[in-house]
């Protein structure tokens, strides 16, 4: 098990990790304190220059060996993920497959993205201008429990490729997926000091922010604000992937069967415990009744359980906190006039944290279920007059992480998508942006800042340096910038750039 060496000071406090399906203890891990975190970061900082000196192609070769080893033995990784989260087989596979695509994207594109970039100098022909990229040094990561493999690695890997050393604080609820992943990474050739894990609770995460050179956090908006404040105090870069209340808009011309299946699939993935889970649905009046009927019929075919295989659609929730919030949102909605069409109950016959998929209609924006992040298997469906009203309600939220839309008219759909205040919009296939590694993904408003995936997801882990070289071919040893030769050159370039603006 790869955890940063706690030898700097004896550790007395531990976290206990349990299987949410059975309640059995998986293991206990130390709560690392500030001195131990600082020691881990110091080891990373000492090892980072040699890692950076390898060059991007050598680093990608090592990480290719790692990701290929995970893929070959993905069944083992799936078991680790499922044991500490209660996910289904499909849910665990998705984590592995989406990360595999993203890592292979960066392996292919990072050498080009990170090489020095030529830029236009002030005076072409006699000057050269370029931008070069340097890693920050030690990048810190704080990851959540809901996707303990994917969320732990999806930011960490591009940081490594960029030449940083990394220190990860995984969630205390589900840390073993990250530990397994980094063990395999070390076996593939990443030095142990270059990629480390520090285990613990919020105090461990706070200590990490106090010592690293940049920080990436995935989690709640409330905690994300605290991370941003501390990062600002230290003047270090931070990226934050925070909460969401992601809307789905279903237009009258949508393919009904596809929209029904996509809505349920994306609302109930990981028992609704996904930051990009569909949490509220707005359906145009002309298709509303048929859509609701389709959802109520289809949800009865959803299998809830802890079994193996692709036929189990929903596993259990991972902890009691989310289950209680789910029940509170349902109660609030029913008290305010919503109609329960399906589900809404715990399933103790399956286990303590199993909860039925729940369909609510006659919902409105006075209800918590339409305003606050739920993180549970609820599908609230609201009738709207037209697309304009749907967009207005979709934007009536402090969040703006992801959104979805169903329509047969792709041109109109793309126009509507640009009016939705969210970091991304998927048309006719929800939740696909996160699985498309060339597209940046991240939130607006209270859903965070910064982007993962695409060139943006790599370049956030480097600092740019501009270099300008002058041949002195038209330079004289003047004591001001406004000598006659310089003035003539400025006038000439001003005229030339009006004609040839890209010079």
C-alpha positions in Angstrom: 0.0 0.0 0.0 1.5 3.3 -1.1 0.9 6.1 1.5 3.4 8.9 2.3 5.7 7.6 5.0 4.4 8.7 8.4 7.7 8.2 10.1 8.2 12.0 10.7 5.9 11.7 13.8 3.9 8.8 15.2 0.3 8.7 14.2 -2.3 7.9 16.8 -5.6 8.8 15.0 -7.0 6.7 12.2 -9.9 6.6 9.8 -12.0 3.5 9.4 -13.1 2.6 5.9 -16.2 0.4 5.6 -18.0 -1.4 2.8 -21.3 0.5 2.4 -23.2 -2.6 1.2 -22.2 -4.9 4.1 -21.1 -2.4 6.8 -17.9 -4.5 7.2 -14.6 -2.7 7.8 -12.2 -2.7 4.9 -9.3 -1.2 6.8 -8.0 1.7 8.8 -5.6 4.4 7.6 -3.7 7.1 9.5 -4.9 10.7 9.8 -1.7 12.4 8.8 -0.9 15.7 10.5 0.7 18.9 9.3 4.2 17.8 9.9 3.7 14.5 8.1 2.1 16.3 5.1 4.9 18.8 5.0 7.4 16.0 5.0 5.7 14.3 2.1 5.6 17.5 0.1 9.3 18.1 0.9 10.2 14.6 -0.5 8.1 15.4 -3.6 9.8 18.7 -4.1 13.3 17.1 -3.9 12.3 14.5 -6.4 10.5 16.7 -8.9 13.5 18.2 -10.8 14.7 14.8 -11.9 11.1 13.8 -13.0 10.8 17.0 -15.0 14.3 16.5 -16.6 13.1 13.2 -18.1 11.1 15.1 -20.7 7.5 14.8 -21.6 7.9 11.8 -24.0 9.7 9.8 -21.3 7.1 10.6 -18.8 4.2 9.6 -21.1 5.9 6.3 -21.8 5.9 5.5 -18.1 2.3 6.5 -17.7 1.3 4.5 -20.8 2.8 1.4 -19.0 0.7 2.3 -16.0 -2.6 2.9 -17.7 -2.1 -0.3 -19.8 -1.5 -2.3 -16.7 -4.7 -1.0 -15.1 -6.7 -1.8 -18.3 -5.3 -5.3 -18.5 -6.3 -6.0 -14.9 -9.4 -3.8 -14.8 -11.5 -6.4 -13.0 -9.3 -6.0 -9.9 -9.6 -2.3 -10.0 -13.4 -2.6 -10.4 -13.6 -4.8 -7.3 -11.6 -2.2 -5.3 -13.9 0.6 -6.4 -17.1 -1.4 -5.8 -16.0 -2.5 -2.3 -15.6 1.0 -0.9 -18.5 2.7 -2.8 -21.3 0.2 -3.3 -21.2 0.8 -7.1 -22.4 -1.6 -9.7 -20.2 -3.3 -12.3 -21.2 -0.8 -15.0 -20.5 2.1 -12.7 -17.0 0.9 -11.8 -16.2 0.2 -15.4 -17.2 3.7 -16.4 -14.6 5.1 -14.0 -11.8 3.0 -15.6 -12.9 3.5 -19.2 -13.3 7.3 -19.0 -10.0 7.8 -17.3 -8.3 5.5 -19.8 -9.5 7.6 -22.7 -8.4 10.8 -21.0 -4.9 9.5 -20.2 -4.3 8.2 -23.7 -5.4 11.6 -25.1 -2.8 13.4 -23.0 -0.1 10.8 -23.9 -0.8 11.6 -27.6 -1.1 15.3 -27.4 1.0 16.5 -24.5 4.3 16.5 -26.4 2.8 19.0 -28.8 0.9 21.1 -26.3 3.9 21.4 -23.9 6.6 22.3 -26.5 7.8 25.9 -26.9 5.2 27.9 -28.8 6.3 30.5 -31.4 4.6 33.9 -31.1 4.7 37.0 -33.3 7.3 39.5 -32.0 7.0 43.2 -32.1 9.4 43.5 -34.9 9.4 40.4 -37.2 12.6 39.3 -38.9 14.8 41.0 -36.4 13.2 39.5 -33.3 12.1 36.0 -32.1 9.3 35.4 -29.6 8.4 32.2 -27.8 6.5 30.9 -24.8 7.9 28.0 -22.8 6.2 26.0 -20.1 7.5 25.0 -16.7 5.8 22.8 -14.1 4.8 24.5 -10.9 6.7 22.0 -8.8 4.5 20.0 -6.4 0.8 19.8 -7.3 -1.7 18.9 -4.6 -5.0 17.1 -5.1 -8.0 16.6 -2.8 -10.5 14.2 -4.3 -14.0 13.0 -3.3 -15.5 9.6 -2.6 -18.1 9.3 -5.3 -15.7 8.4 -8.1 -12.7 7.5 -6.1 -10.5 6.2 -9.0 -11.5 8.6 -11.7 -11.6 11.8 -9.7 -8.4 11.0 -7.9 -6.5 10.5 -11.2 -8.1 12.6 -13.9 -6.3 15.8 -12.7 -3.3 14.1 -11.2 -2.1 12.4 -14.5 -1.9 15.6 -16.6 0.0 17.2 -13.7 2.5 14.4 -13.8 2.8 14.5 -17.6 3.5 18.3 -17.3 6.5 17.5 -15.0 5.1 18.1 -11.6 5.4 15.9 -8.6 2.0 15.2 -7.0 0.6 14.6 -3.6 -3.0 13.3 -3.3 -5.3 13.4 -0.3 -8.2 11.0 -1.3 -11.5 11.0 0.5 -11.5 9.4 3.9 -14.7 7.5 2.9 -13.1 5.8 -0.1 -9.3 6.0 -0.3 -8.3 2.5 -1.4 -9.0 3.0 -5.1 -6.5 5.8 -5.2 -4.0 3.8 -3.2 -4.3 0.8 -5.6 -3.9 3.1 -8.6 -0.7 4.7 -7.2 0.8 1.3 -6.2 0.4 0.3 -9.9 1.8 3.7 -11.0 5.0 3.0 -9.0 5.3 -0.5 -10.4 5.2 1.1 -13.8 8.1 3.3 -13.1 6.8 6.5 -11.5 9.2 7.2 -8.6 7.5 6.8 -5.2 8.5 10.3 -4.1 7.0 11.8 -7.3 3.5 10.5 -6.7 2.4 10.2 -3.0 -0.8 9.8 -1.0 -1.5 11.4 2.3 -4.4 9.9 4.1 -6.7 11.6 6.6 -9.6 14.0 7.0 -10.2 17.7 6.4 -7.2 18.7 8.6 -4.9 16.7 6.3 -6.4 18.4 3.3 -5.9 21.8 4.9 -2.2 21.0 5.6 -1.7 20.0 2.0 -3.0 23.3 0.7 -0.5 25.0 3.1 2.5 23.4 1.5 2.0 22.6 -2.3 2.6 24.9 -5.3 -0.8 24.5 -6.8 -4.0 22.8 -5.7 -6.9 21.0 -7.5 -10.0 20.2 -5.5 -13.1 18.3 -6.4 -15.9 18.3 -3.9 -18.6 20.5 -2.4 -19.0 24.2 -3.1 -18.8 25.1 0.6 -15.4 23.4 1.0 -14.3 24.7 -2.4 -14.8 28.3 -1.2 -12.5 27.6 1.8 -9.9 26.0 -0.5 -10.0 29.1 -2.8 -9.6 31.5 0.1 -6.5 29.6 1.4 -5.0 29.4 -2.1 -5.6 33.1 -2.6 -3.8 33.8 0.7 -0.8 31.8 -0.4 -1.1 33.2 -4.0 -1.0 29.7 -5.5 -3.2 28.6 -8.5 -6.2 26.5 -7.7 -8.8 24.7 -9.8 -12.2 23.7 -8.3 -14.7 21.3 -9.6 -17.6 21.8 -7.3 -21.3 21.1 -6.8 -24.0 21.0 -9.5 -27.7 21.0 -10.0 -27.6 20.0 -13.6 -30.7 20.6 -15.7 -32.1 18.5 -18.6 -34.4 20.2 -21.2 -36.6 18.0 -23.3 -38.1 19.8 -26.3 -41.3 18.8 -28.0 -39.5 17.3 -31.0 -37.3 15.0 -28.9 -37.1 11.3 -29.6 -39.3 10.2 -26.7 -37.8 6.7 -26.0 -34.2 8.0 -26.2 -35.0 11.0 -24.0 -36.6 8.8 -21.4 -33.7 6.3 -21.3 -31.1 9.0 -21.3 -32.8 10.9 -18.5 -33.0 7.9 -16.2 -29.5 6.7 -17.0 -28.0 10.0 -16.3 -30.1 10.8 -13.2 -29.5 7.4 -11.6 -25.9 6.8 -12.4 -24.1 5.9 -9.2 -27.4 6.3 -7.3 -27.5 9.9 -8.4 -24.2 10.6 -6.5 -22.5 12.4 -9.4 -21.6 16.0 -9.8 -22.9 15.9 -13.4 -26.0 13.9 -12.5 -29.2 15.2 -14.0 -31.0 16.6 -11.0 -33.9 18.5 -12.6 -35.8 18.0 -15.8 -37.8 20.6 -17.7 -40.2 19.2 -20.4 -42.1 21.2 -22.9 -45.9 20.9 -22.4 -46.5 19.2 -25.7 -44.5 16.1 -24.8 -44.7 16.3 -21.0 -47.5 13.7 -20.3 -45.9 11.2 -22.7 -42.5 11.7 -21.2 -43.7 11.2 -17.6 -45.6 8.1 -18.6 -42.5 6.8 -20.3 -40.2 7.5 -17.3 -42.7 5.8 -14.9 -42.9 2.8 -17.1 -39.1 2.5 -17.7 -38.0 3.0 -14.1 -39.9 -0.2 -13.2 -37.3 -2.1 -15.2 -34.4 -0.6 -13.3 -32.6 -3.2 -11.1 -31.5 -2.1 -7.7 -29.0 -4.3 -5.9 -25.5 -5.4 -5.0 -25.1 -8.1 -7.5 -22.5 -8.5 -10.2 -23.0 -8.1 -13.9 -24.3 -5.5 -16.3 -27.9 -6.2 -15.5 -27.7 -4.4 -12.1 -28.4 -0.7 -12.8 -28.2 1.0 -9.4 -26.1 0.1 -6.3 -26.4 1.5 -2.8 -25.6 5.0 -1.7 -22.1 5.4 -0.2 -22.9 7.1 3.1 -25.8 8.1 5.4 -25.4 11.8 4.9 -26.5 11.7 1.2 -29.4 9.3 2.0 -30.7 11.7 4.7 -30.5 14.7 2.4 -32.4 12.7 -0.3 -35.2 11.9 2.1 -35.3 15.5 3.2 -35.7 16.8 -0.4 -38.5 14.3 -1.1 -40.4 15.2 2.1 -40.0 18.9 1.3 -41.3 18.5 -2.2 -44.3 16.4 -1.1 -45.2 18.9 1.5 -45.2 21.7 -1.1 -47.4 19.9 -3.6 -45.2 17.5 -5.6 -46.6 14.1 -6.6 -44.6 10.9 -5.9 -44.9 8.7 -9.0 -42.5 6.0 -8.1 -40.1 4.9 -5.3 -39.2 7.2 -2.5 -38.3 4.6 0.1 -35.3 2.9 1.7 -34.7 -0.8 0.9 -33.4 -2.3 4.1 -34.0 -5.8 2.6 -31.0 -5.1 0.3 -28.9 -3.2 2.8 -28.8 -0.1 5.0 -27.9 2.4 2.3 -30.1 1.2 -0.6 -32.7 3.7 -1.7 -35.3 3.3 -4.5 -35.1 5.5 -7.6 -37.7 8.2 -7.1 -39.9 10.0 -9.7 -41.4 13.3 -8.7 -43.8 15.5 -10.8 -45.7 18.7 -10.2 -42.4 20.2 -8.8 -41.5 23.8 -8.9 -38.7 26.1 -7.8 -40.0 26.7 -4.3 -38.8 23.1 -3.5 -35.4 22.2 -2.3 -35.2 19.3 -4.8 -35.1 21.9 -7.6 -32.8 24.3 -5.9 -30.2 22.4 -3.9 -27.8 19.7 -4.9 -29.4 16.4 -3.8 -26.8 13.7 -4.7 -29.4 11.0 -4.6 -31.5 8.9 -7.0 -34.3 11.4 -7.5 -35.8 12.4 -10.9 -37.9 15.6 -10.5 -39.8 16.5 -13.7 -41.3 20.0 -14.3 -43.7 21.0 -17.1 -42.7 24.2 -19.0 -44.5 26.2 -21.6 -41.7 26.4 -24.2 -37.9 26.4 -24.6 -37.6 30.0 -23.4 -39.2 29.1 -20.1 -37.1 26.0 -19.8 -33.9 28.0 -20.3 -35.0 30.6 -17.8 -35.6 27.9 -15.1 -32.4 26.1 -16.1 -30.4 29.3 -15.4 -32.4 30.0 -12.2 -29.7 28.3 -10.1 -26.5 29.3 -8.3 -24.8 26.3 -10.0 -23.6 25.9 -13.5 -21.6 22.7 -14.0 -23.2 20.7 -16.8 -26.5 20.6 -18.7 -28.3 18.4 -21.3 -30.9 18.9 -24.0 -33.0 16.6 -26.2 -34.2 17.7 -29.6 -34.2 16.4 -33.2 -33.2 19.9 -34.5 -29.5 20.0 -33.8 -29.0 23.6 -35.1 -31.7 24.9 -32.8 -30.4 22.7 -29.9 -26.9 24.3 -30.3 -28.4 27.8 -30.3 -30.4 27.0 -27.1 -27.3 25.4 -25.5 -25.4 28.6 -25.8 -28.0 30.3 -23.7 -27.6 27.9 -20.8 -25.3 29.1 -18.0 -23.2 26.0 -17.6 -19.6 24.8 -18.3 -20.9 22.3 -20.9 -24.0 21.1 -22.6 -24.6 17.7 -24.1 -27.3 17.4 -26.8 -29.1 14.0 -27.1 -26.5 12.1 -25.1 -26.2 13.5 -21.5 -22.9 13.4 -19.6 -20.8 12.9 -22.7 -18.5 15.9 -22.3 -16.7 14.4 -19.4 -15.9 11.4 -21.5 -14.7 13.4 -24.5 -11.1 14.2 -23.5 -10.6 17.0 -26.1 -13.4 19.1 -24.6 -12.7 21.1 -21.5 -15.1 20.4 -18.6 -15.7 22.6 -15.5 -18.2 24.8 -13.9 -19.3 28.4 -13.8 -21.0 30.3 -11.0 -20.9 28.3 -7.8 -19.8 25.1 -9.6 -16.2 26.1 -9.6 -13.4 27.4 -11.8 -10.7 25.9 -14.0 -11.1 23.2 -16.5 -10.2 19.5 -16.8 -9.7 17.7 -20.1 -8.5 19.3 -23.4 -5.4 21.5 -23.6 -6.8 23.6 -20.8 -6.7 20.6 -18.4 -3.0 20.2 -19.1 -1.8 23.8 -19.3 -3.3 24.6 -15.8 -0.5 22.7 -14.3 2.3 24.7 -15.9 3.4 28.3 -15.7 4.3 30.1 -18.9 7.5 32.0 -19.5 7.8 34.4 -22.4 11.2 34.8 -24.1 12.0 37.5 -26.7 15.3 37.6 -28.6 16.5 40.6 -30.6 19.2 40.3 -33.3 20.1 44.0 -32.9 20.0 44.4 -36.7 18.0 47.7 -36.5 19.1 48.7 -33.0 21.2 51.7 -32.0 22.6 52.3 -28.5 20.0 55.0 -27.7 19.1 55.9 -24.1 15.3 56.2 -24.8 12.6 54.1 -26.5 11.7 57.0 -28.7 14.8 57.5 -30.8 14.2 58.3 -34.5 14.9 54.7 -35.7 12.4 53.2 -33.2 9.8 55.7 -34.1 10.2 54.9 -37.8 10.0 51.2 -37.0 6.8 51.6 -35.0 5.2 53.7 -37.8 6.1 51.1 -40.4 4.8 48.1 -38.3 1.6 50.0 -37.6 1.0 50.3 -41.3 2.0 46.8 -42.2 -0.3 45.3 -39.5 -3.3 47.2 -40.8 -2.7 45.3 -44.1 -1.3 42.1 -42.8 -2.8 41.8 -39.2 -1.2 38.4 -38.5 2.4 39.6 -38.9 
